[in-house]
Amino acid sequence: MVQRFLSLLLILAAMASIVYATPFGQPGTISPALVLGFMLLAAYCIGFLLEQKGLPRITGYIFAGLLLGPHFLNFYSKEAVLDLSFLNSLALAFIAFCAGGELKLANLRSKLKSIIFLISGVTSVVFTGVTLVVFLLSGLMPFMSRFDTVTKIAVSAIFGVIAVARSPSSAIAVISETKAKGNYTDTVLSVTVAMDVVIIIFFAVVMSACELLMTPGSSLSPVFLLDLLLEIVVAFVLGFLLGKLIIFLIEKLKVEFPVVITAMGFLVIKFSHLIGDYLQGHLDMHVNLEPLLICMAAGFTVQNFSKHGSTFLHRMDNVSYPIYIAFFAITGASINVEVLKTAWFLGLVIVITRIIMIYIGSTLSGRLSGDPPVIFRNTWLGFITQAGVSLGLLAEVVRRFPEFGPAIQTILIAAITLNQVVGPIAFKFALFKVGEAKR
């Protein structure tokens, strides 16, 4: 521990000399590569030190990104963080591969009843509870003061659907860190990953319903529902084909697997965006392929339709460490402290409401599905984290409702930030409590 602390001090001192020293009176230029290297080393040390105090490493990575960034020690600027933002997409694709690879059909079949009850129960309770609380607090939100009752309900529903989203990346990172295995781990991971599919569909339905309620004379178009179904089907088909390609690479080609997977993640993201633009521009089809669904389906295919599932996960695990560090450190560096200052109270109310609703929904669902008490009494601790998907959905809210979307985004970013700090700590505690964490 002392060695890591001294290493951190040396890293900070070296970076300070580069950032703040101005030889010959000229300020130095800090390259994105230097920022990334510094972020990886410093976040690794801080994560290790906090782990010795019982906190998850990813909490340390997030804290490191926030502390060392533009809002506090200012070792790197907002522009430098934006230059590295493409790594978030690559990391999410990589994490989605792992999430799909962790889903084994045998485990899903044995827990199908529990998974269905948890997804339906927690989704309905959280959505209803958060929507109701936001509606009751609408008088505290200036941007909602001019709305009528129906519009307030519609806007409150947007808060509710964002509250349903989870963070598979955080769950996988904590499981990887603790080497957890068992019934509780499989249940939380299966539900969390499956919710990524459910939340995208649920979000689309709620947004369309809100537009219908807020726009006089508008109606829900069947074409929209067909486009949505097409997006999901095409994403899974492409994911299956990509999974088959990965199987071929494992069996036939002798290449550096981590390099290939990283390249695939990059191509999946670019291909998804390009094909969406092409279909919209040339065929007038508003199809937005979701890269995370493609990568999840690919990992699922490798795990369940080949004999290389364990090899795939093992090779992915070997390179996961720096990817997790970079992803969560950049997430921490991207936190807007000014947003937290202005929206922390409403964000905190939403966080508390969401946690209570998760506890109620997961406990009732677990009892109804017949889960052992040790599972349903602790499941809620694994569902608190929020990150990538939630932030992506918020960006879509701003795009579709530019007049009040930024205000919703401000409040919910504060809530998501709090959830992302508290969630990994709660999940790690639960893994040790049920006896499935190995370290």
C-alpha atoms as one frame of an Amber mdcrd trajectory, in Angstrom:
protein
   0.000   0.000   0.000   2.875   2.371   0.851   4.502   1.620  -2.502   1.305
   2.470  -4.376   0.941   5.710  -2.412   4.520   6.747  -3.181   4.021   5.799
  -6.829   0.925   8.011  -6.941   2.846  10.949  -5.489   5.602  10.511  -8.092
   3.049  10.320 -10.920   1.299  13.470  -9.688   4.595  15.300  -9.284   5.734
  14.342 -12.785   2.440  15.416 -14.338   2.432  18.674 -12.369   5.893  19.520
 -13.682   4.681  18.944 -17.243   1.385  20.803 -16.879   2.449  23.791 -14.817
   6.111  24.247 -15.795   6.566  26.722 -18.661  10.109  26.488 -20.053  11.252
  29.603 -21.903   8.019  31.301 -20.920   5.894  29.189 -23.273   3.090  26.967
 -21.933   3.410  23.311 -22.873   0.944  21.401 -25.028  -0.543  18.347 -23.320
  -1.324  15.609 -25.823  -4.324  13.264 -25.407  -1.910  10.307 -25.270  -0.134
  11.853 -22.280  -3.450  12.571 -20.544  -4.596   8.980 -21.105  -1.343   7.523
 -19.789  -1.441   9.743 -16.711  -5.118   8.938 -16.121  -4.499   5.183 -16.340
  -1.565   5.206 -13.906  -3.085   7.619 -11.389  -6.530   5.981 -11.444  -4.952
   2.552 -10.991  -3.106   3.707  -7.865  -6.124   5.506  -6.399  -8.366   2.523
  -7.124  -5.906   0.212  -5.382  -5.675   2.475  -2.326  -9.453   2.751  -1.969
  -9.801  -1.006  -2.391  -7.662  -1.429   0.723 -10.354   0.552   2.551 -13.110
  -1.796   1.329 -14.367   0.263  -1.614 -14.706  -1.097  -5.179 -11.870  -0.183
  -7.491 -14.203   1.395 -10.023 -15.273   3.903  -7.350 -11.598   4.827  -7.129
 -11.330   5.154 -10.896 -14.358   7.470 -11.033 -13.062   9.509  -8.095  -9.623
   9.775  -9.723 -11.064  11.079 -12.977 -13.139  13.670 -11.095 -10.376  14.765
  -8.692  -7.613  15.092 -11.262  -9.786  16.721 -13.919 -10.812  20.258 -14.830
 -13.057  20.877 -11.806 -10.443  20.290  -9.090  -6.683  19.715  -9.643  -6.945
  20.587 -13.349  -4.246  18.221 -14.626  -6.214  18.032 -17.853  -8.875  20.188
 -19.466 -12.445  19.542 -20.610 -11.149  19.568 -24.174  -8.676  16.775 -23.356
 -11.490  14.695 -21.877 -13.570  15.262 -25.034 -10.612  14.140 -27.156 -10.660
  10.830 -25.264 -14.431  10.381 -25.366 -14.174   7.958 -28.312 -12.667   5.468
 -25.843 -16.019   5.363 -24.064 -17.638   3.903 -27.158 -14.886   1.328 -27.563
 -15.037   0.396 -23.890 -18.835   0.047 -23.964 -18.575  -2.241 -26.997 -15.932
  -4.332 -25.221 -18.051  -4.513 -22.061 -21.094  -5.508 -24.136 -19.106  -8.416
 -25.616 -18.368  -9.559 -22.061 -21.984  -9.057 -20.970 -23.252 -11.257 -23.781
 -20.554 -13.826 -23.077 -21.651 -14.058 -19.462 -25.208 -15.000 -20.471 -25.373
 -18.779 -20.628 -28.548 -20.417 -21.891 -28.369 -23.038 -19.159 -28.336 -20.361
 -16.477 -31.102 -18.388 -18.193 -33.347 -21.437 -18.423 -32.849 -22.304 -14.776
 -33.594 -18.706 -13.699 -36.127 -17.753 -16.379 -39.018 -17.383 -13.938 -36.935
 -15.253 -11.577 -35.588 -13.076 -14.416 -39.063 -12.422 -15.847 -40.509 -11.566
 -12.426 -37.597  -9.259 -11.565 -37.595  -7.406 -14.873 -41.359  -6.885 -14.905
 -41.687  -6.203 -11.168 -38.759  -3.831 -10.708 -39.483  -2.003 -13.979 -43.137
  -1.358 -13.149 -42.534  -0.375  -9.510 -39.559   1.922 -10.231 -41.245   3.565
 -13.225 -44.493   4.169 -11.327 -42.827   5.326  -8.100 -40.357   7.765  -9.664
 -42.977   9.137 -12.074 -45.375   9.803  -9.182 -42.740  11.487  -6.982 -41.530
  13.737  -9.819 -45.126  14.710 -10.594 -45.698  15.633  -6.925 -42.439  17.658
  -6.930 -43.155  19.365 -10.256 -43.823  22.629  -8.425 -40.125  22.723  -7.426
 -39.027  22.542 -11.064 -39.382  25.959 -12.744 -39.484  24.540 -16.279 -42.636
  22.522 -15.414 -44.576  25.438 -13.910 -46.194  26.407 -17.239 -47.323  22.863
 -18.090 -50.841  21.547 -17.633 -51.506  18.369 -15.644 -51.342  16.011 -18.620
 -48.024  17.452 -19.796 -46.605  17.222 -16.264 -47.521  13.535 -16.163 -45.839
  12.995 -19.545 -42.626  14.769 -18.478 -42.626  12.889 -15.156 -42.839   9.632
 -17.132 -39.558  10.538 -18.852 -37.897  10.718 -15.426 -39.492   7.377 -14.585
 -38.222   5.525 -17.640 -34.652   6.825 -17.224 -34.756   5.635 -13.588 -35.412
   2.080 -14.798 -32.059   1.865 -16.654 -29.134  -0.003 -15.080 -25.387  -0.253
 -15.762 -24.116  -3.641 -17.011 -20.613  -2.174 -17.320 -20.440  -1.407 -13.595
 -21.907  -4.769 -12.623 -19.439  -6.663 -14.818 -16.522  -4.594 -13.491 -17.402
  -5.380  -9.853 -17.942  -9.075 -10.634 -14.604  -9.199 -12.479 -12.848  -7.451
  -9.599 -14.241  -9.784  -6.917 -14.183 -12.949  -9.105 -17.732 -13.584  -7.880
 -19.629 -16.686  -8.989 -22.931 -18.141  -7.875 -26.692 -17.956  -8.019 -26.941
 -14.357  -6.800 -24.247 -13.138  -9.222 -25.872 -14.889 -12.182 -29.310 -13.495
 -11.299 -28.156  -9.877 -10.982 -26.020 -10.023 -14.124 -28.704 -11.751 -16.222
 -31.385  -9.240 -15.216 -29.064  -6.237 -15.647 -27.946  -7.261 -19.135 -31.463
  -8.227 -20.251 -32.709  -4.846 -19.013 -30.525  -3.110 -21.610 -32.735  -4.639
 -24.288 -35.961  -3.951 -22.386 -35.127  -0.340 -21.516 -34.454   0.641 -25.132
 -37.885  -0.676 -26.167 -39.614   0.776 -23.090 -37.951   4.165 -23.626 -39.122
   4.325 -27.246 -42.703   3.534 -26.232 -42.743   6.116 -23.400 -41.205   8.838
 -25.567 -43.778   8.238 -28.289 -46.599   8.311 -25.739 -45.237  11.574 -24.288
 -45.109  13.181 -27.725 -48.679  12.024 -28.281 -49.841  13.585 -25.003 -47.974
  16.843 -25.532 -48.742  17.381 -29.214 -52.412  18.061 -30.022 -53.650  16.057
 -32.977 -50.643  13.691 -33.106 -50.985   9.910 -33.104 -48.819   6.861 -32.532
 -47.719   5.653 -35.970 -47.600   1.891 -36.658 -44.592   2.591 -38.884 -42.633
   3.719 -35.829 -43.332   0.415 -34.055 -42.286  -1.528 -37.156 -39.043   0.468
 -37.373 -38.386  -0.266 -33.711 -38.953  -3.996 -34.205 -36.711  -3.950 -37.283
 -33.902  -2.276 -35.314 -33.968  -5.014 -32.681 -34.153  -7.896 -35.166 -31.354
  -6.528 -37.375 -29.130  -5.871 -34.320 -29.501  -9.458 -33.132 -28.914 -10.907
 -36.602 -25.758  -8.826 -37.047 -24.630  -9.818 -33.566 -25.100 -13.495 -34.397
 -23.023 -13.128 -37.575 -20.328 -11.217 -35.696 -20.259 -13.953 -33.072 -19.747
 -16.552 -35.797 -16.844 -14.464 -37.137 -15.256 -14.384 -33.676 -15.612 -18.168
 -33.440 -13.845 -18.474 -36.801 -11.010 -16.226 -35.586 -10.587 -18.272 -32.416
 -10.486 -21.567 -34.323  -8.623 -20.712 -37.513  -6.527 -17.537 -37.236  -3.526
 -17.055 -34.991  -3.817 -13.359 -34.204  -3.631 -11.173 -31.115  -7.188 -11.618
 -29.886  -7.455  -8.381 -27.821  -6.404  -6.314 -30.844  -8.990  -8.011 -33.053
 -11.788  -7.567 -30.507 -10.955  -3.875 -30.037 -10.975  -3.375 -33.808 -14.310
  -5.186 -34.047 -15.826  -2.950 -31.397 -14.696   0.116 -33.327 -16.081  -1.240
 -36.609 -19.405  -2.189 -35.013 -19.886   1.365 -33.739 -18.923   2.951 -37.065
 -20.950   0.471 -39.102 -24.056   0.972 -36.937 -23.947   4.738 -37.389 -23.170
   4.552 -41.118 -25.935   2.090 -41.955 -28.427   4.139 -39.925 -27.471   7.285
 -41.867 -27.635   5.418 -45.182 -31.097   3.965 -44.563 -32.418   7.331 -43.450
 -30.844   9.257 -46.328 -31.551   6.857 -49.208 -34.583   4.808 -48.166 -36.211
   7.225 -45.686 -36.078   4.526 -42.998 -35.386   5.827 -39.488 -33.457   2.782
 -38.267 -30.893   3.375 -35.529 -28.886   0.211 -34.901 -27.752  -0.141 -31.295
 -24.063  -1.196 -31.169 -24.402  -2.528 -27.620 -27.132  -4.962 -28.677 -24.969
  -6.167 -31.582 -21.977  -6.777 -29.330 -24.100  -8.454 -26.649 -25.594 -10.785
 -29.250 -22.086 -11.584 -30.540 -20.810 -12.491 -27.081 -23.961 -14.527 -26.452
 -23.402 -16.415 -29.719 -19.805 -17.297 -28.857 -20.811 -18.497 -25.396 -23.829
 -20.566 -26.394 -23.226 -21.682 -29.981 -19.601 -22.802 -29.784 -17.230 -24.643
 -27.479 -15.085 -21.547 -27.032 -17.184 -19.599 -24.514 -14.708 -19.980 -21.664
 -11.765 -19.167 -23.974 -13.525 -16.043 -25.179 -14.231 -14.783 -21.642 -10.725
 -15.687 -20.449  -9.048 -13.737 -23.231 -11.366 -10.800 -22.706 -10.684 -10.835
 -18.971  -6.935 -10.714 -19.611  -7.215  -7.288 -21.238 -10.173  -5.899 -19.290
  -8.179  -4.109 -16.586  -6.907  -1.066 -18.542 -10.219  -0.799 -20.400 -12.211
  -0.585 -17.169  -9.763   1.939 -15.726  -9.943   4.183 -18.803 -13.737   3.956
 -19.085 -14.546   4.793 -15.477 -11.792   7.404 -15.126 -13.113   9.228 -18.199
 -16.635   8.888 -16.764 -15.449  10.575 -13.575 -13.629  13.291 -15.503 -16.805
  13.977 -17.492 -18.908  14.680 -14.387 -20.059  18.293 -14.432 -19.665  19.647
 -10.904 -21.659  22.773 -11.757 -24.607  20.549 -12.648 -24.298  18.775  -9.304
 -24.313  22.105  -7.474 -27.546  23.273  -9.082 -29.498  20.001  -9.174 -28.203
  17.955  -6.249 -31.368  18.193  -4.120 -33.799  16.993  -6.787 -31.247  14.434
  -7.912 -30.924  13.138  -4.349 -34.710  12.852  -3.989 -34.875  10.834  -7.211
 -31.979   8.624  -6.070 -33.635   7.851  -2.721 -37.016   7.224  -4.368 -35.440
   4.965  -6.982 -33.566   2.890  -4.392 -36.711   2.438  -2.288 -38.697   1.376
  -5.355 -35.938  -1.034  -6.441 -35.999  -2.605  -2.973 -39.791  -2.976  -2.992
 -39.950  -4.281  -6.561 -37.072  -6.765  -6.241 -38.223  -8.095  -2.865 -41.807
  -8.663  -4.003 -40.667 -10.161  -7.316 -38.225 -12.481  -5.560 -40.887 -13.728
  -3.177 -43.383 -14.327  -5.977 -40.843 -16.198  -8.113 -39.808 -18.409  -5.195
 -36.191 -17.219  -4.916 -34.305 -18.108  -1.719 -34.414 -15.326   0.918 -30.653
 -14.754   0.655 -31.231 -13.802  -3.013 -34.357 -11.632  -2.935 -33.295  -9.763
   0.224 -30.082  -8.599  -1.463 -30.985  -8.344  -5.157 -31.785  -4.628  -4.891
 -28.156  -3.877  -3.956 -27.060  -5.007  -7.429 -29.489  -2.778  -9.346 -28.468
   0.712  -8.174 -25.707   1.611 -10.645 -26.424   3.756 -13.707 -24.099   4.974
 -16.459 -23.733   4.600 -20.227 -27.244   3.647 -21.353 -28.877   6.230 -19.077
 -26.670   9.025 -20.405 -27.352   7.943 -23.987 -31.112   8.024 -23.377 -30.795
  11.497 -21.866 -29.074  12.722 -25.018 -32.082  11.471 -26.984 -34.451  13.321
 -24.607 -32.588  16.568 -25.288 -32.741  15.952 -29.043 -36.479  15.256 -29.121
 -37.532  17.875 -26.539 -35.050  20.761 -26.925 -37.284  23.210 -25.052 -37.127
  21.394 -21.693 -34.835  18.404 -22.344 -31.688  20.162 -21.008 -33.442  20.817
 -17.674 -34.359  17.135 -17.369 -30.802  16.212 -18.324 -29.345  18.467 -15.620
 -31.411  16.899 -12.831 -30.940  13.311 -13.971 -27.182  13.629 -14.519 -26.944
  14.583 -10.845 -28.999  11.480  -9.937 -27.009   9.190 -12.243 -23.732  10.482
 -10.807 -24.864   9.680  -7.263 -26.099   6.238  -8.327 -22.811   5.489 -10.059
 -20.860   6.317  -6.894 -23.122   4.456  -4.451 -24.075   1.506  -6.678 -20.722
  -0.305  -7.023 -20.141  -0.046  -3.258 -23.563  -1.567  -2.548 -23.090  -4.381
  -5.084 -19.660  -5.340  -3.772 -21.048  -5.391  -0.228 -23.858  -7.702  -1.383
 -21.475 -10.103  -3.143 -19.482 -10.543   0.062 -22.667 -10.723   2.149 -24.053
 -13.663   0.158 -20.638 -15.336   0.110 -20.035 -15.339  -3.672 -17.089 -12.920
  -3.840 -13.740 -14.697  -4.033 -11.526 -11.715  -3.236
